Structures are given as structure tokens and as C-alpha cells.
Amino acid sequence: MEANRDLQSAIFATETGKQLSEYHIKLLQKQNIRTVEEFVQANKLHKILALSIDTTEEIKREILDLCVRRIKLNSIYKSKPINYSTGIEELDNLLDAIGQPLRPGRVWELVGENDVGKTELLHTLAASFVCKQEDNQQVLFVDTNLDFDSERLDEILREKQLNEEAIDNYLDRINVIKACSAEALLAALKELLQQLESSKGSFSRIKLILIDSLTSCYILYRSNYERNKGRSFLTELTMVIRKLAVEHGIAFIIGNATFGLDEESADDDEEPLCHTGALNPEDFNYLGDYWSSVCTLILSLELAEDSGKENSLRVLKVLKNSCGIEEGSCWLRLTDAGII
């Protein structure tokens, strides 16, 4: 009964959910949908409630937004939070300055044009994280672009002047899975969640998940025809990510590509994933409203001004920060030891 009340109060607390009545709640109960999680993950919810797809998806999104606000409030009053080092001094200084150091449960987004170095930065973060953290904490690298390079990772670790035993140990702590579709990505994260909840498997020490990149999984859902399927995917993905982050203390850094007009499809039925020109927080909603509230920090990796891609200098900018200062940047450089 308590679960029923929680779901009912969550629905009626949303602007769109206020349209529902006690009758709709009873319809949900008849389908054994009794918790917020079951409601968000339910398929064909619009048929159960005799509502439009847009209305049911909007209620799901508003419920997730409500959950985020509660999570943020709890995190503010959490005593002595654990901070992780990224292993990149300039980046750690920037994160401290904007009031959002890397911690358990953080969900960040890293955006930038193709070939700017996002994958290289994620490789560097994976290597640096396992080197800096104690207790054999692990990284999960989700490769959606088939770009993961174990040899490059080995090179980055060797540049740290480590011995063979240490390198082998750190490489063992970086788990890699390939997920070239939305379905594969969801399945992989659900499998991890299931193993963590049942205390089975060897993934209990995973504390950082790097996804490279979500754009590759979502790009097939850009058309108007597939839009509702895309919203459903993002809603379900959001729920899984938040459970892993909040309940299991896993930090996420999710890569996403940006595109110029020359890279966009000219099909009128497709929505552009991004905009050209100066980057600003309002423009960073390429995956729609269903993604806008997921990440508390959006960082943009860009080439140094007036430089070609062969130049090693990069600038990392803060585009959105819901936990502190929303402006800031730091300079990074592409080297044999990764991006530092």
C-alpha cells in the first residue's frame, strides 16, 4: 500500500499528472504497476491509461525531474562526500573552482566535434582513475563507436613510468564492453544493475562508467517517425543511470558528438542533434527534454582558437553546471601520456 501511495503522490505532484484521476491509478494497479520505477519502465502505458503517447511520456519525464530535485537536496546535506581525482591537475582545479568535483553518483556529459579528442580524454580518464583510486576500484568503458584502443591505454600507463606488474594490474581494473545500439547499451547497464543488486559477479568495485558515445546509439532515433521510440529509450536509460548513480555510488561521464551543418542530414523529417555557431547551455539539448535534466555538468572539449586539428592544445569549457558556477574553462594538451 505504501508503494501505491508513493506512485500516486509522484504522479499527482507533476503538472501533467494532475490530469489523471483515481480511476487511472486503479488501472495501473490492475496491471501491477505500483511503484515509480515500474511506472517509468512500463511499456504501452498510453494504452493502459487511454492517453496519448506524448502525455504519458511527459508524465514520466516530470516524475524523473522530481526525483532529480530530491536527489540533489539529499546530496547537499550528505556529510563528508568522497571526491575522486580525475588524475588531470588542470581539470581537477577547474572542478574544484566550479564546486563540482568528481564524486560517487555524479552524471556528467562531455561534448565536442568529431575528432576533437573526446575518446582520447576518456581513455586518459580511465587510466588516471584506476591509478589514483585505492581499494582496487574499477572503471567500465562502454564502447559504442568501436574506438576503444587497448594499446593506446597501455601507452598512456607506460608514460606514467609504471612497472609491468602495476600496468597489468591497472589494465585488469578497466572493464570494456561493446554496445553499438541503444538496445545493447540498455542491456549492458541493466545487466550491471542486476548483478549489483544481487551482489553477484565481479563488478561490485566499478565506481566510474565512461560511455563513448551516446550519440552513436541515439542517432537512429532522430526522425519524426522514430521520435517516440527515442524518448522511450532515453527515459529508460535515464532511470537505469540514476539507479546506478544514486543507489550504487557510480559516477558517469557520457560522451556526445556535436555536428556542423555540413554533417547534418538534409532530410526535413529529422531533428538536428545540435546547432552551429557559439556554444551555450541553451543549445545543449540535442537529445530532447528527456535528457536535459539528466547530467548535472556539461563540459565541451574544443580546439584552441585559430588552430588546426593537428595542434595539440585543447580547451575544456563548462557549458552547464546545476551544482555550482556555470562558467569556467581550462587548457589541456594532447600528449603521449594522453590528454593532460
C-alpha positions, 0 to 999 in steps of 0.5 A: 500500500505504501508503494501505491501511495508513493506512485500516486503522490509522484504522479499527482505532484507533476503538472501533467499528472494532475490530469489523471484521476483515481480511476487511472491509478486503479488501472495501473494497479490492475496491471501491477504497476505500483511503484515509480520505477515500474511506472517509468519502465512500463511499456504501452502505458498510453494504452493502459491509461487511454492517453496519448503517447506524448502525455504519458511520456511527459508524465514520466519525464516530470516524475524523473525531474522530481526525483532529480530535485530530491536527489540533489537536496539529499546530496547537499546535506550528505556529510563528508562526500568522497571526491575522486581525482580525475588524475588531470591537475588542470581539470581537477582545479577547474572542478574544484573552482566550479564546486563540482568535483568528481564524486560517487553518483555524479552524471556528467556529459562531455561534448565536442566535434568529431575528432576533437579528442573526446575518446582520447580524454576518456581513455586518459580518464580511465587510466588516471582513475584506476591509478589514483583510486585505492581499494582496487576500484574499477572503471567500465568503458562502454564502447559504442563507436568501436574506438576503444584502443587497448594499446593506446591505454597501455601507452598512456600507463607506460608514460606514467613510468609504471612497472609491468606488474602495476600496468597489468594490474591497472589494465585488469581494473578497466572493464570494456564492453561493446554496445553499438545500439541503444538496445545493447547499451540498455542491456549492458547497464541493466545487466550491471544493475542486476548483478549489483543488486544481487551482489553477484559477479565481479563488478561490485568495485566499478565506481566510474562508467565512461560511455563513448558515445551516446550519440552513436546509439541515439542517432537512429532515433532522430526522425519524426517517425522514430521520435517516440521510440527515442524518448522511450529509450532515453527515459529508460536509460535515464532511470537505469543511470540514476539507479546506478548513480544514486543507489550504487555510488557510480559516477558517469561521464557520457560522451556526445558528438556535436555536428556542423551543418555540413554533417547534418542530414538534409532530410526535413523529417529529422531533428538536428542533434545540435546547432552551429555557431557559439556554444551555450547551455541553451543549445545543449539539448540535442537529445530532447527534454528527456535528457536535459535534466539528466547530467548535472555538468556539461563540459565541451572539449574544443580546439584552441582558437585559430588552430588546426586539428593537428595542434595539440592544445585543447580547451575544456569549457563548462557549458552547464553546471546545476551544482555550482558556477556555470562558467569556467574553462581550462587548457589541456594538451594532447600528449603521449601520456594522453590528454593532460 
